[in-house]
Amino acid sequence: MTASSVYAICYMDGVMLACDSGAFQGGTSRYKGVNRLYRLNSRCVLAFSGDWADFQFIQNLVERRQIKLQHADPDLEMTPKMVQSYLCMFFYSRRSKLDPLWDTIVVAGR
């Protein structure tokens, strides 16, 4: 079990995210000063709580998806709704196979 904090506040012109800076790997605190915010593109930011290695896997997965979309149309960027839908489907698939990822993801953007 890992414990960390991610807060998101929605206001009139956008969203503000804040999170702690510790990273966990396998249930133990491994790294301090880690940035838990990840900017995917100009429209979408992800923040995570949980296992650091699992989030690195998720980052790689979402980046590959973004690159695949840009091959079809160079101006296309994943919106927060697209990222959330894709991650929900992926997390559900992993849980169904009894191989879950131990992260909670906050997706924000415009």
N, CA, C and O atoms as a GROMACS GRO file, in nm:
protein
  440
    1MET      N    1   0.084  -0.118   0.000
    1MET     CA    2   0.000   0.000   0.000
    1MET      C    3   0.088   0.124   0.000
    1MET      O    4   0.183   0.133   0.078
    2THR      N    5   0.059   0.217  -0.086
    2THR     CA    6   0.135   0.341  -0.093
    2THR      C    7   0.043   0.457  -0.058
    2THR      O    8  -0.077   0.452  -0.083
    3ALA      N    9   0.100   0.560  -0.002
    3ALA     CA   10   0.023   0.677   0.034
    3ALA      C   11   0.088   0.800  -0.026
    3ALA      O   12   0.208   0.823  -0.007
    4SER      N   13   0.011   0.878  -0.096
    4SER     CA   14   0.058   1.004  -0.151
    4SER      C   15  -0.063   1.092  -0.175
    4SER      O   16  -0.177   1.048  -0.163
    5SER      N   17  -0.036   1.217  -0.207
    5SER     CA   18  -0.146   1.313  -0.220
    5SER      C   19  -0.143   1.380  -0.356
    5SER      O   20  -0.039   1.425  -0.402
    6VAL      N   21  -0.258   1.386  -0.418
    6VAL     CA   22  -0.278   1.462  -0.541
    6VAL      C   23  -0.408   1.541  -0.523
    6VAL      O   24  -0.512   1.484  -0.492
    7TYR      N   25  -0.399   1.671  -0.542
    7TYR     CA   26  -0.517   1.757  -0.530
    7TYR      C   27  -0.539   1.829  -0.662
    7TYR      O   28  -0.444   1.871  -0.727
    8ALA      N   29  -0.665   1.843  -0.700
    8ALA     CA   30  -0.702   1.917  -0.820
    8ALA      C   31  -0.816   2.012  -0.785
    8ALA      O   32  -0.914   1.974  -0.720
    9ILE      N   33  -0.801   2.135  -0.828
    9ILE     CA   34  -0.904   2.236  -0.805
    9ILE      C   35  -0.942   2.295  -0.940
    9ILE      O   36  -0.856   2.342  -1.015
   10CYS      N   37  -1.070   2.292  -0.970
   10CYS     CA   38  -1.121   2.347  -1.094
   10CYS      C   39  -1.169   2.490  -1.067
   10CYS      O   40  -1.244   2.513  -0.972
   11TYR      N   41  -1.127   2.583  -1.149
   11TYR     CA   42  -1.173   2.721  -1.137
   11TYR      C   43  -1.216   2.770  -1.274
   11TYR      O   44  -1.213   2.694  -1.371
   12MET      N   45  -1.256   2.895  -1.284
   12MET     CA   46  -1.318   2.945  -1.405
   12MET      C   47  -1.231   2.930  -1.531
   12MET      O   48  -1.283   2.894  -1.637
   13ASP      N   49  -1.103   2.957  -1.521
   13ASP     CA   50  -1.016   2.956  -1.638
   13ASP      C   51  -0.932   2.830  -1.654
   13ASP      O   52  -0.852   2.821  -1.747
   14GLY      N   53  -0.948   2.732  -1.566
   14GLY     CA   54  -0.867   2.611  -1.581
   14GLY      C   55  -0.871   2.522  -1.459
   14GLY      O   56  -0.967   2.521  -1.382
   15VAL      N   57  -0.763   2.447  -1.445
   15VAL     CA   58  -0.749   2.351  -1.336
   15VAL      C   59  -0.612   2.367  -1.274
   15VAL      O   60  -0.513   2.387  -1.345
   16MET      N   61  -0.605   2.359  -1.142
   16MET     CA   62  -0.478   2.365  -1.073
   16MET      C   63  -0.454   2.230  -1.006
   16MET      O   64  -0.540   2.180  -0.934
   17LEU      N   65  -0.336   2.172  -1.029
   17LEU     CA   66  -0.298   2.045  -0.968
   17LEU      C   67  -0.184   2.066  -0.871
   17LEU      O   68  -0.095   2.147  -0.896
   18ALA      N   69  -0.188   1.993  -0.761
   18ALA     CA   70  -0.078   1.997  -0.664
   18ALA      C   71  -0.059   1.855  -0.612
   18ALA      O   72  -0.156   1.782  -0.592
   19CYS      N   73   0.065   1.816  -0.589
   19CYS     CA   74   0.092   1.682  -0.536
   19CYS      C   75   0.223   1.682  -0.459
   19CYS      O   76   0.306   1.772  -0.473
   20ASP      N   77   0.239   1.579  -0.377
   20ASP     CA   78   0.363   1.567  -0.301
   20ASP      C   79   0.475   1.522  -0.394
   20ASP      O   80   0.452   1.497  -0.512
   21SER      N   81   0.596   1.512  -0.341
   21SER     CA   82   0.711   1.484  -0.427
   21SER      C   83   0.784   1.355  -0.390
   21SER      O   84   0.902   1.340  -0.421
   22GLY      N   85   0.716   1.262  -0.324
   22GLY     CA   86   0.777   1.133  -0.294
   22GLY      C   87   0.734   1.030  -0.396
   22GLY      O   88   0.622   1.035  -0.447
   23ALA      N   89   0.821   0.935  -0.426
   23ALA     CA   90   0.786   0.828  -0.518
   23ALA      C   91   0.801   0.694  -0.448
   23ALA      O   92   0.896   0.671  -0.373
   24PHE      N   93   0.706   0.608  -0.474
   24PHE     CA   94   0.704   0.477  -0.411
   24PHE      C   95   0.731   0.371  -0.515
   24PHE      O   96   0.686   0.381  -0.629
   25GLN      N   97   0.802   0.270  -0.474
   25GLN     CA   98   0.826   0.156  -0.561
   25GLN      C   99   0.812   0.031  -0.478
   25GLN      O  100   0.890   0.006  -0.386
   26GLY      N  101   0.711  -0.048  -0.511
   26GLY     CA  102   0.687  -0.170  -0.436
   26GLY      C  103   0.644  -0.147  -0.292
   26GLY      O  104   0.671  -0.231  -0.206
   27GLY      N  105   0.578  -0.037  -0.265
   27GLY     CA  106   0.525  -0.013  -0.131
   27GLY      C  107   0.619   0.061  -0.037
   27GLY      O  108   0.580   0.092   0.076
   28THR      N  109   0.743   0.089  -0.080
   28THR     CA  110   0.835   0.163   0.006
   28THR      C  111   0.872   0.294  -0.060
   28THR      O  112   0.877   0.305  -0.183
   29SER      N  113   0.898   0.393   0.022
   29SER     CA  114   0.937   0.524  -0.030
   29SER      C  115   1.080   0.514  -0.083
   29SER      O  116   1.173   0.487  -0.006
   30ARG      N  117   1.098   0.534  -0.212
   30ARG     CA  118   1.230   0.519  -0.275
   30ARG      C  119   1.297   0.651  -0.306
   30ARG      O  120   1.416   0.669  -0.277
   31TYR      N  121   1.223   0.745  -0.364
   31TYR     CA  122   1.284   0.868  -0.415
   31TYR      C  123   1.212   0.988  -0.358
   31TYR      O  124   1.090   0.987  -0.338
   32LYS      N  125   1.288   1.092  -0.332
   32LYS     CA  126   1.231   1.219  -0.288
   32LYS      C  127   1.257   1.323  -0.396
   32LYS      O  128   1.356   1.313  -0.469
   33GLY      N  129   1.171   1.420  -0.408
   33GLY     CA  130   1.187   1.525  -0.508
   33GLY      C  131   1.144   1.483  -0.647
   33GLY      O  132   1.191   1.539  -0.746
   34VAL      N  133   1.054   1.386  -0.656
   34VAL     CA  134   1.005   1.339  -0.785
   34VAL      C  135   0.886   1.424  -0.828
   34VAL      O  136   0.799   1.455  -0.746
   35ASN      N  137   0.882   1.462  -0.953
   35ASN     CA  138   0.770   1.538  -1.005
   35ASN      C  139   0.658   1.441  -1.042
   35ASN      O  140   0.674   1.361  -1.134
   36ARG      N  141   0.548   1.446  -0.971
   36ARG     CA  142   0.434   1.356  -0.996
   36ARG      C  143   0.340   1.410  -1.101
   36ARG      O  144   0.238   1.347  -1.131
   37LEU      N  145   0.372   1.524  -1.158
   37LEU     CA  146   0.291   1.581  -1.266
   37LEU      C  147   0.359   1.549  -1.399
   37LEU      O  148   0.481   1.558  -1.411
   38TYR      N  149   0.280   1.512  -1.497
   38TYR     CA  150   0.334   1.480  -1.629
   38TYR      C  151   0.250   1.551  -1.734
   38TYR      O  152   0.130   1.529  -1.744
   39ARG      N  153   0.315   1.636  -1.812
   39ARG     CA  154   0.245   1.708  -1.919
   39ARG      C  155   0.255   1.627  -2.048
   39ARG      O  156   0.363   1.612  -2.104
   40LEU      N  157   0.143   1.576  -2.092
   40LEU     CA  158   0.140   1.495  -2.214
   40LEU      C  159   0.151   1.581  -2.338
   40LEU      O  160   0.227   1.551  -2.430
   41ASN      N  161   0.074   1.688  -2.342
   41ASN     CA  162   0.076   1.782  -2.455
   41ASN      C  163   0.025   1.916  -2.406
   41ASN      O  164   0.012   1.938  -2.285
   42SER      N  165  -0.005   2.006  -2.498
   42SER     CA  166  -0.049   2.140  -2.456
   42SER      C  167  -0.192   2.140  -2.401
   42SER      O  168  -0.237   2.242  -2.348
   43ARG      N  169  -0.263   2.028  -2.412
   43ARG     CA  170  -0.401   2.022  -2.366
   43ARG      C  171  -0.424   1.934  -2.244
   43ARG      O  172  -0.530   1.942  -2.182
   44CYS      N  173  -0.327   1.852  -2.206
   44CYS     CA  174  -0.353   1.749  -2.106
   44CYS      C  175  -0.235   1.730  -2.009
   44CYS      O  176  -0.119   1.723  -2.051
   45VAL      N  177  -0.268   1.722  -1.881
   45VAL     CA  178  -0.170   1.696  -1.774
   45VAL      C  179  -0.220   1.578  -1.692
   45VAL      O  180  -0.339   1.565  -1.666
   46LEU      N  181  -0.126   1.491  -1.652
   46LEU     CA  182  -0.159   1.378  -1.567
   46LEU      C  183  -0.085   1.392  -1.435
   46LEU      O  184   0.029   1.438  -1.432
   47ALA      N  185  -0.149   1.354  -1.328
   47ALA     CA  186  -0.085   1.346  -1.196
   47ALA      C  187  -0.116   1.208  -1.142
   47ALA      O  188  -0.221   1.151  -1.170
   48PHE      N  189  -0.022   1.154  -1.065
   48PHE     CA  190  -0.043   1.018  -1.018
   48PHE      C  191  -0.016   1.003  -0.870
   48PHE      O  192   0.056   1.081  -0.809
   49SER      N  193  -0.076   0.901  -0.817
   49SER     CA  194  -0.056   0.860  -0.680
   49SER      C  195  -0.037   0.710  -0.683
   49SER      O  196  -0.120   0.638  -0.739
   50GLY      N  197   0.069   0.661  -0.624
   50GLY     CA  198   0.090   0.517  -0.622
   50GLY      C  199   0.231   0.479  -0.664
   50GLY      O  200   0.327   0.551  -0.638
   51ASP      N  201   0.242   0.364  -0.727
   51ASP     CA  202   0.371   0.305  -0.761
   51ASP      C  203   0.439   0.378  -0.876
   51ASP      O  204   0.378   0.402  -0.980
   52TRP      N  205   0.565   0.415  -0.857
   52TRP     CA  206   0.642   0.493  -0.954
   52TRP      C  207   0.666   0.412  -1.082
   52TRP      O  208   0.652   0.466  -1.192
   53ALA      N  209   0.702   0.286  -1.071
   53ALA     CA  210   0.730   0.203  -1.189
   53ALA      C  211   0.603   0.186  -1.273
   53ALA      O  212   0.610   0.188  -1.396
   54ASP      N  213   0.489   0.168  -1.209
   54ASP     CA  214   0.364   0.157  -1.283
   54ASP      C  215   0.333   0.286  -1.358
   54ASP      O  216   0.284   0.282  -1.471
   55PHE      N  217   0.361   0.400  -1.295
   55PHE     CA  218   0.334   0.526  -1.364
   55PHE      C  219   0.428   0.546  -1.482
   55PHE      O  220   0.386   0.601  -1.584
   56GLN      N  221   0.553   0.503  -1.471
   56GLN     CA  222   0.644   0.512  -1.585
   56GLN      C  223   0.590   0.428  -1.701
   56GLN      O  224   0.601   0.468  -1.817
   57PHE      N  225   0.533   0.314  -1.671
   57PHE     CA  226   0.471   0.230  -1.774
   57PHE      C  227   0.352   0.302  -1.837
   57PHE      O  228   0.335   0.299  -1.959
   58ILE      N  229   0.270   0.368  -1.754
   58ILE     CA  230   0.154   0.441  -1.804
   58ILE      C  231   0.198   0.560  -1.891
   58ILE      O  232   0.138   0.586  -1.995
   59GLN      N  233   0.304   0.630  -1.848
   59GLN     CA  234   0.357   0.741  -1.928
   59GLN      C  235   0.397   0.691  -2.066
   59GLN      O  236   0.360   0.751  -2.167
   60ASN      N  237   0.470   0.582  -2.071
   60ASN     CA  238   0.514   0.526  -2.198
   60ASN      C  239   0.395   0.487  -2.284
   60ASN      O  240   0.394   0.512  -2.405
   61LEU      N  241   0.295   0.426  -2.223
   61LEU     CA  242   0.175   0.383  -2.294
   61LEU      C  243   0.101   0.501  -2.356
   61LEU      O  244   0.061   0.496  -2.472
   62VAL      N  245   0.082   0.608  -2.278
   62VAL     CA  246   0.009   0.725  -2.326
   62VAL      C  247   0.090   0.800  -2.432
   62VAL      O  248   0.034   0.851  -2.529
   63GLU      N  249   0.222   0.808  -2.414
   63GLU     CA  250   0.306   0.873  -2.515
   63GLU      C  251   0.299   0.799  -2.649
   63GLU      O  252   0.289   0.862  -2.754
   64ARG      N  253   0.304   0.666  -2.644
   64ARG     CA  254   0.294   0.588  -2.768
   64ARG      C  255   0.160   0.612  -2.836
   64ARG      O  256   0.154   0.621  -2.958
   65ARG      N  257   0.053   0.621  -2.758
   65ARG     CA  258  -0.080   0.647  -2.812
   65ARG      C  259  -0.084   0.785  -2.878
   65ARG      O  260  -0.141   0.801  -2.986
   66GLN      N  261  -0.023   0.886  -2.813
   66GLN     CA  262  -0.019   1.022  -2.867
   66GLN      C  263   0.060   1.024  -2.999
   66GLN      O  264   0.017   1.087  -3.095
   67ILE      N  265   0.172   0.955  -3.004
   67ILE     CA  266   0.253   0.950  -3.126
   67ILE      C  267   0.177   0.882  -3.238
   67ILE      O  268   0.183   0.925  -3.353
   68LYS      N  269   0.105   0.774  -3.205
   68LYS     CA  270   0.027   0.702  -3.305
   68LYS      C  271  -0.081   0.792  -3.364
   68LYS      O  272  -0.106   0.788  -3.485
   69LEU      N  273  -0.146   0.874  -3.281
   69LEU     CA  274  -0.247   0.967  -3.330
   69LEU      C  275  -0.186   1.076  -3.417
   69LEU      O  276  -0.247   1.118  -3.516
   70GLN      N  277  -0.066   1.121  -3.381
   70GLN     CA  278  -0.002   1.228  -3.458
   70GLN      C  279   0.049   1.178  -3.593
   70GLN      O  280   0.068   1.259  -3.685
   71HIS      N  281   0.071   1.049  -3.608
   71HIS     CA  282   0.107   0.997  -3.740
   71HIS      C  283  -0.010   1.010  -3.836
   71HIS      O  284   0.010   1.034  -3.955
   72ALA      N  285  -0.131   0.993  -3.785
   72ALA     CA  286  -0.250   1.007  -3.869
   72ALA      C  287  -0.277   1.154  -3.903
   72ALA      O  288  -0.309   1.187  -4.017
   73ASP      N  289  -0.263   1.242  -3.803
   73ASP     CA  290  -0.286   1.385  -3.823
   73ASP      C  291  -0.190   1.461  -3.731
   73ASP      O  292  -0.207   1.456  -3.609
   74PRO      N  293  -0.090   1.530  -3.786
   74PRO     CA  294   0.012   1.597  -3.703
   74PRO      C  295  -0.043   1.701  -3.606
   74PRO      O  296   0.020   1.731  -3.505
   75ASP      N  297  -0.161   1.757  -3.636
   75ASP     CA  298  -0.218   1.859  -3.548
   75ASP      C  299  -0.306   1.802  -3.438
   75ASP      O  300  -0.354   1.876  -3.353
   76LEU      N  301  -0.328   1.671  -3.438
   76LEU     CA  302  -0.416   1.609  -3.341
   76LEU      C  303  -0.344   1.583  -3.208
   76LEU      O  304  -0.236   1.525  -3.205
   77GLU      N  305  -0.406   1.627  -3.100
   77GLU     CA  306  -0.354   1.602  -2.966
   77GLU      C  307  -0.463   1.534  -2.884
   77GLU      O  308  -0.582   1.561  -2.902
   78MET      N  309  -0.422   1.447  -2.795
   78MET     CA  310  -0.518   1.379  -2.709
   78MET      C  311  -0.578   1.479  -2.610
   78MET      O  312  -0.505   1.554  -2.545
   79THR      N  313  -0.709   1.480  -2.600
   79THR     CA  314  -0.776   1.564  -2.502
   79THR      C  315  -0.781   1.489  -2.369
   79THR      O  316  -0.761   1.367  -2.367
   80PRO      N  317  -0.807   1.558  -2.260
   80PRO     CA  318  -0.820   1.488  -2.132
   80PRO      C  319  -0.928   1.380  -2.135
   80PRO      O  320  -0.912   1.276  -2.072
   81LYS      N  321  -1.037   1.404  -2.206
   81LYS     CA  322  -1.143   1.304  -2.215
   81LYS      C  323  -1.094   1.179  -2.288
   81LYS      O  324  -1.128   1.067  -2.249
   82MET      N  325  -1.014   1.196  -2.393
   82MET     CA  326  -0.958   1.083  -2.466
   82MET      C  327  -0.863   1.003  -2.378
   82MET      O  328  -0.867   0.880  -2.376
   83VAL      N  329  -0.779   1.074  -2.304
   83VAL     CA  330  -0.682   1.006  -2.216
   83VAL      C  331  -0.756   0.931  -2.106
   83VAL      O  332  -0.722   0.816  -2.077
   84GLN      N  333  -0.856   0.994  -2.046
   84GLN     CA  334  -0.932   0.929  -1.939
   84GLN      C  335  -1.003   0.805  -1.990
   84GLN      O  336  -1.002   0.702  -1.923
   85SER      N  337  -1.065   0.812  -2.107
   85SER     CA  338  -1.134   0.696  -2.164
   85SER      C  339  -1.036   0.584  -2.194
   85SER      O  340  -1.064   0.467  -2.165
   86TYR      N  341  -0.923   0.618  -2.252
   86TYR     CA  342  -0.822   0.518  -2.286
   86TYR      C  343  -0.768   0.451  -2.160
   86TYR      O  344  -0.754   0.328  -2.156
   87LEU      N  345  -0.737   0.530  -2.056
   87LEU     CA  346  -0.684   0.473  -1.932
   87LEU      C  347  -0.788   0.391  -1.858
   87LEU      O  348  -0.754   0.288  -1.798
   88CYS      N  349  -0.914   0.433  -1.859
   88CYS     CA  350  -1.020   0.352  -1.795
   88CYS      C  351  -1.028   0.215  -1.860
   88CYS      O  352  -1.035   0.114  -1.790
   89MET      N  353  -1.027   0.212  -1.992
   89MET     CA  354  -1.034   0.086  -2.064
   89MET      C  355  -0.910   0.000  -2.032
   89MET      O  356  -0.921  -0.121  -2.010
   90PHE      N  357  -0.794   0.063  -2.030
   90PHE     CA  358  -0.670  -0.011  -2.004
   90PHE      C  359  -0.666  -0.065  -1.860
   90PHE      O  360  -0.631  -0.181  -1.839
   91PHE      N  361  -0.702   0.019  -1.762
   91PHE     CA  362  -0.702  -0.024  -1.622
   91PHE      C  363  -0.803  -0.139  -1.601
   91PHE      O  364  -0.774  -0.234  -1.529
   92TYR      N  365  -0.920  -0.128  -1.665
   92TYR     CA  366  -1.021  -0.232  -1.651
   92TYR      C  367  -0.970  -0.364  -1.710
   92TYR      O  368  -0.991  -0.471  -1.652
   93SER      N  369  -0.904  -0.356  -1.823
   93SER     CA  370  -0.849  -0.475  -1.887
   93SER      C  371  -0.745  -0.542  -1.797
   93SER      O  372  -0.743  -0.664  -1.783
   94ARG      N  373  -0.658  -0.461  -1.737
   94ARG     CA  374  -0.555  -0.518  -1.648
   94ARG      C  375  -0.617  -0.580  -1.524
   94ARG      O  376  -0.574  -0.687  -1.480
   95ARG      N  377  -0.718  -0.512  -1.465
   95ARG     CA  378  -0.784  -0.569  -1.347
   95ARG      C  379  -0.855  -0.699  -1.380
   95ARG      O  380  -0.854  -0.792  -1.300
   96SER      N  381  -0.916  -0.706  -1.498
   96SER     CA  382  -0.987  -0.827  -1.538
   96SER      C  383  -0.893  -0.946  -1.555
   96SER      O  384  -0.933  -1.061  -1.537
   97LYS      N  385  -0.768  -0.919  -1.589
   97LYS     CA  386  -0.668  -1.024  -1.605
   97LYS      C  387  -0.595  -1.053  -1.473
   97LYS      O  388  -0.498  -1.129  -1.471
   98LEU      N  389  -0.642  -0.992  -1.364
   98LEU     CA  390  -0.581  -1.006  -1.231
   98LEU      C  391  -0.436  -0.962  -1.229
   98LEU      O  392  -0.353  -1.021  -1.160
   99ASP      N  393  -0.405  -0.857  -1.307
   99ASP     CA  394  -0.272  -0.797  -1.311
   99ASP      C  395  -0.287  -0.645  -1.306
   99ASP      O  396  -0.251  -0.576  -1.401
  100PRO      N  397  -0.340  -0.592  -1.194
  100PRO     CA  398  -0.372  -0.449  -1.190
  100PRO      C  399  -0.246  -0.361  -1.176
  100PRO      O  400  -0.140  -0.406  -1.133
  101LEU      N  401  -0.264  -0.236  -1.215
  101LEU     CA  402  -0.162  -0.134  -1.190
  101LEU      C  403  -0.201  -0.065  -1.060
  101LEU      O  404  -0.318  -0.037  -1.036
  102TRP      N  405  -0.103  -0.038  -0.976
  102TRP     CA  406  -0.129   0.015  -0.842
  102TRP      C  407  -0.114   0.167  -0.840
  102TRP      O  408  -0.037   0.221  -0.761
  103ASP      N  409  -0.186   0.233  -0.925
  103ASP     CA  410  -0.182   0.378  -0.934
  103ASP      C  411  -0.322   0.435  -0.941
  103ASP      O  412  -0.417   0.369  -0.983
  104THR      N  413  -0.333   0.560  -0.898
  104THR     CA  414  -0.453   0.639  -0.919
  104THR      C  415  -0.409   0.758  -1.003
  104THR      O  416  -0.314   0.827  -0.968
  105ILE      N  417  -0.477   0.781  -1.112
  105ILE     CA  418  -0.438   0.885  -1.207
  105ILE      C  419  -0.542   0.996  -1.207
  105ILE      O  420  -0.662   0.970  -1.210
  106VAL      N  421  -0.495   1.121  -1.204
  106VAL     CA  422  -0.580   1.238  -1.221
  106VAL      C  423  -0.546   1.297  -1.357
  106VAL      O  424  -0.431   1.330  -1.384
  107VAL      N  425  -0.647   1.310  -1.443
  107VAL     CA  426  -0.629   1.365  -1.576
  107VAL      C  427  -0.697   1.502  -1.578
  107VAL      O  428  -0.814   1.514  -1.541
  108ALA      N  429  -0.624   1.604  -1.621
  108ALA     CA  430  -0.680   1.740  -1.623
  108ALA      C  431  -0.637   1.811  -1.750
  108ALA      O  432  -0.538   1.773  -1.814
  109GLY      N  433  -0.711   1.912  -1.785
  109GLY     CA  434  -0.675   1.992  -1.902
  109GLY      C  435  -0.797   2.059  -1.962
  109GLY      O  436  -0.901   2.074  -1.898
  110ARG      N  437  -0.779   2.100  -2.086
  110ARG     CA  438  -0.888   2.170  -2.156
  110ARG      C  439  -0.922   2.101  -2.285
  110ARG      O  440  -1.011   2.145  -2.357
   0.00000   0.00000   0.00000
